[in-house]
Amino acid sequence: MKSISIKLIVSCLILFLSISAFAQDFQGQAYYFSKTSVDMDNFGGREMSADMKKQIAERMKTMFEKTFILTFNKEESIYKEEEALETPGQGRGFRMMMGSFTGGAHYKNVKNHKILQEQEFFGKQFLISDQLKTLEWKLGSETKQIGNYLCMKATAIKQVDAMDFRSMRRRGNESDENTKSGDSTNVKDKAGEIEMPKEIEVTAWYTLQIPINQGPGEYWGLPGLILEINADRTTILCSKIIMNPAEKEVIKVPSKGKEVSQKEYNEIVKKKMEEMREMYGGRGRRGGMRIRG
């Protein structure tokens, strides 16, 4: 009890000093490295050779290991991928398809609870516009140091988007520790089907030294900037923070593309995937990809 009380006092002191320091207008930039592990042992079925699995794993690693920059102020933020040179040998078609699942730049306005995202899908430009989802965070007393910042732990249960392929798994594979028990689709196994868990547990580490409720991607809603996220197979870790850069970046509200909700966009992607499956002879029935859950 004494240890928890001391931590609470220290945290309150940090928060008070941080709020005082942030009384004036400011802007910050946080650099994050995002990594998603892929379980290829349970992907593709018997019809897929070991060499093919290796090639797909390498391509997916390239798609799921990226550096992002979060530019933020008190009310707004934009989270976008840091520009990098194209990897030789990485097919354009694969890049186009996986880019549709991983998403474009995220704009968040925590004052009016709005999230916007410009997204290209098979040559068409969309503007995904939706309400910012609020997670029911449970604040813990555990702390750890990330760089120069003292961080506190928070956890929440998150509904998984049906088109978020970072949590995809072959049906019958329930070995993931971070997947909430009983939350994946539970039906008879059929070869080649891919399922998404309905819910996953998210662990966040946030710092009161930067007292804004922003974070990477769709994550937000804590009393300090989120520096680390662990969600199912994905880890997002902050590696560098620049406060009040000499040249401030204008946080532009995305405006390009046909405006759709996240639900409408998912239906568009799902329909296109079904068209492609039928085009290639319905291979989704034998080792191909069919989405359930």
C-alpha positions in Angstrom: 0.0 0.0 0.0 2.8 2.4 0.9 4.5 1.7 -2.5 1.3 2.3 -4.4 0.7 5.6 -2.5 4.2 6.8 -3.3 3.7 6.0 -7.0 0.3 7.8 -6.9 1.9 10.9 -5.4 4.7 10.9 -7.9 2.3 10.5 -10.8 0.1 13.4 -9.6 3.1 15.6 -9.2 4.3 14.7 -12.8 0.8 15.4 -14.1 0.6 18.8 -12.3 4.0 19.9 -13.6 3.3 18.6 -17.1 -0.1 20.5 -17.3 1.7 23.7 -16.3 4.4 23.2 -19.0 1.7 22.6 -21.6 -0.4 25.7 -20.8 0.6 27.4 -24.0 0.1 26.2 -27.6 2.4 23.4 -28.6 3.0 20.6 -31.1 4.8 17.4 -30.9 6.0 14.5 -33.1 6.3 10.9 -31.9 8.0 8.2 -34.0 6.6 4.7 -33.6 7.8 1.3 -34.9 5.0 -1.1 -35.6 5.5 -4.9 -35.9 3.1 -7.7 -36.4 4.1 -11.4 -36.1 2.5 -13.8 -38.5 1.9 -17.5 -37.7 2.6 -19.2 -41.0 2.4 -22.7 -39.5 -1.4 -22.4 -39.5 -1.7 -20.4 -42.7 -2.4 -21.7 -46.2 -3.2 -25.3 -45.5 -1.5 -28.4 -46.9 -1.8 -27.1 -50.4 0.8 -24.4 -49.8 4.4 -25.4 -50.0 7.0 -24.4 -47.4 8.8 -22.2 -50.0 5.5 -20.4 -50.8 4.8 -19.8 -47.1 8.3 -18.4 -46.7 7.9 -16.0 -49.6 4.5 -14.8 -48.2 5.9 -14.4 -44.7 8.8 -12.2 -46.0 6.3 -10.0 -47.9 3.9 -9.7 -45.0 6.9 -8.8 -42.7 7.7 -5.9 -45.1 4.1 -4.8 -45.0 3.7 -5.2 -41.2 7.0 -3.7 -40.1 6.8 0.1 -40.5 7.8 3.3 -39.0 5.0 5.9 -38.4 5.0 9.5 -37.3 2.3 10.9 -35.0 2.1 14.7 -35.3 -0.2 16.0 -32.5 -1.4 19.0 -30.6 -4.0 19.3 -27.8 -7.0 18.4 -30.0 -5.8 16.9 -33.3 -3.3 14.4 -34.6 -2.3 12.8 -37.8 -0.6 9.4 -37.9 1.1 8.4 -41.1 3.7 6.1 -42.4 7.2 7.5 -42.7 8.2 7.5 -46.4 10.7 4.7 -47.3 12.3 3.4 -50.4 10.5 0.6 -52.2 11.7 -2.9 -51.5 13.1 -4.5 -54.7 11.1 -7.6 -55.8 8.0 -6.7 -53.8 5.0 -7.2 -56.2 2.8 -4.2 -56.8 -0.4 -6.2 -56.6 0.5 -7.7 -53.2 1.5 -4.2 -52.0 -1.8 -2.7 -53.2 -3.9 -5.4 -51.6 -2.2 -5.4 -48.2 -2.1 -1.6 -48.2 -5.9 -1.7 -48.3 -5.9 -3.8 -45.1 -3.3 -1.9 -43.2 -4.8 1.5 -43.9 -3.6 5.0 -44.8 -3.0 8.0 -42.6 -5.3 8.4 -39.6 -6.6 11.9 -38.6 -8.1 12.2 -35.1 -9.9 15.1 -33.5 -10.4 14.2 -29.8 -12.6 17.3 -29.2 -15.3 16.3 -31.6 -14.6 12.5 -31.5 -13.9 12.3 -35.3 -11.6 10.0 -37.2 -10.8 10.4 -40.9 -8.7 8.2 -43.2 -7.8 8.6 -46.8 -7.5 5.1 -48.3 -6.9 3.8 -51.8 -8.3 0.5 -52.8 -7.7 -1.0 -56.2 -7.2 2.4 -57.9 -10.2 4.0 -56.2 -9.8 6.7 -53.5 -12.0 6.6 -50.4 -12.3 8.9 -47.4 -13.3 6.8 -44.4 -15.2 9.0 -42.0 -16.4 7.7 -38.6 -16.9 8.5 -34.9 -13.8 7.9 -32.8 -14.3 4.7 -30.8 -13.8 4.9 -27.1 -12.2 2.0 -25.3 -13.0 1.4 -21.6 -9.5 1.6 -20.3 -8.7 0.1 -16.9 -5.9 2.1 -15.3 -3.3 0.1 -13.4 -0.5 1.0 -10.9 2.3 -0.7 -12.8 5.0 1.5 -14.3 7.9 1.2 -16.6 10.4 3.5 -18.3 10.3 4.1 -22.1 13.2 6.3 -23.1 13.1 9.4 -20.9 9.4 8.9 -20.0 7.8 7.2 -17.0 4.9 5.3 -18.3 1.8 3.7 -16.6 -0.1 0.7 -17.7 -3.7 0.5 -18.9 -5.7 -2.4 -20.4 -8.9 -2.6 -22.5 -10.9 -5.1 -24.5 -11.1 -4.1 -28.2 -13.6 -5.2 -30.8 -11.6 -6.4 -33.9 -12.4 -4.9 -37.2 -13.4 -7.6 -39.7 -10.9 -6.4 -42.3 -7.9 -5.9 -39.9 -5.7 -8.7 -41.1 -3.1 -8.2 -38.4 -5.3 -10.6 -36.2 -6.1 -13.1 -38.9 -5.6 -16.8 -38.1 -6.5 -20.1 -39.7 -9.6 -21.6 -38.1 -9.0 -23.9 -35.3 -5.8 -22.1 -34.2 -6.6 -20.8 -30.7 -3.1 -20.6 -29.3 -2.9 -16.9 -29.0 -2.6 -15.8 -25.4 -3.8 -12.2 -26.1 -7.1 -13.4 -27.7 -9.9 -13.2 -25.2 -11.1 -16.8 -24.6 -14.3 -17.8 -26.4 -14.3 -14.7 -28.6 -13.3 -16.2 -31.9 -15.8 -17.7 -34.4 -16.6 -21.3 -33.1 -17.9 -23.4 -36.0 -16.9 -26.6 -37.7 -13.5 -26.5 -39.4 -13.4 -26.0 -43.1 -10.1 -26.1 -45.1 -8.8 -22.8 -46.2 -10.9 -20.5 -44.1 -9.5 -17.6 -42.2 -11.2 -16.1 -39.1 -10.8 -13.0 -37.0 -11.3 -13.0 -33.2 -14.2 -10.9 -32.2 -12.3 -9.3 -29.3 -8.6 -8.9 -28.2 -7.0 -7.5 -25.1 -5.0 -4.3 -25.6 -2.2 -3.2 -23.2 -1.2 0.4 -23.4 1.7 2.3 -21.7 1.1 6.1 -21.5 3.1 9.0 -19.9 1.7 11.8 -17.8 4.7 13.9 -18.8 2.9 14.6 -22.0 -0.7 15.1 -20.7 -2.7 14.7 -24.0 -5.2 11.9 -24.8 -3.6 11.0 -28.1 -1.8 7.8 -29.3 -0.8 5.9 -32.5 -3.5 4.9 -35.0 -7.0 4.6 -33.6 -5.7 4.5 -30.0 -6.4 7.4 -27.6 -8.4 8.3 -24.5 -5.8 8.1 -21.7 -4.6 11.0 -19.5 -1.2 10.9 -21.3 0.4 10.2 -24.7 0.4 6.5 -25.4 4.0 5.4 -26.1 3.4 1.6 -26.5 0.6 -0.6 -27.6 0.4 -4.4 -27.4 -2.7 -5.7 -29.3 -2.8 -9.4 -30.1 0.1 -10.0 -32.5 0.9 -6.3 -33.0 3.3 -4.2 -31.0 3.6 -0.4 -31.6 6.5 1.2 -29.7 7.6 4.9 -29.6 11.3 5.4 -30.4 11.6 9.2 -30.4 9.7 12.3 -29.4 10.2 15.8 -30.6 8.4 18.5 -28.6 7.7 21.9 -30.2 9.8 21.4 -33.4 11.3 24.5 -34.9 9.2 24.0 -38.0 5.7 23.0 -37.1 3.7 20.9 -39.5 0.2 21.9 -40.4 -2.2 19.1 -39.4 -4.4 18.9 -42.5 -7.9 17.4 -42.3 -8.1 14.7 -45.0 -10.6 15.5 -47.8 -9.8 13.3 -50.9 -12.0 10.5 -52.0 -15.5 9.2 -51.8 -16.7 9.5 -48.2 -17.8 6.2 -46.6 -18.1 4.9 -43.1 -15.8 2.1 -41.9 -18.6 -0.4 -42.2 -19.3 0.6 -45.8 -15.7 0.4 -46.7 -15.4 -3.1 -45.2 -18.3 -4.2 -47.3 -16.6 -2.8 -50.5 -13.4 -4.7 -49.6 -15.2 -7.9 -48.8 -17.2 -7.8 -52.0 -14.0 -7.3 -54.0 -12.3 -10.2 -52.3 -15.3 -12.5 -53.1 -15.1 -11.4 -56.8 -11.4 -12.2 -56.9 -12.0 -15.6 -55.3 -14.6 -16.4 -57.9 -12.5 -15.1 -60.7 -9.7 -17.5 -59.8 -11.9 -20.6 -59.8 -13.3 -20.5 -56.2 -10.1 -21.7 -54.7 -11.3 -20.3 -51.4 -13.0 -23.8 -51.0 -9.6 -25.5 -51.0 -6.8 -23.7 -49.3 -7.7 -20.2 -50.5 -8.9 -17.4 -48.3 -12.4 -17.0 -47.0 -13.2 -14.6 -44.2 -15.4 -15.6 -41.3 -16.2 -13.8 -38.0 
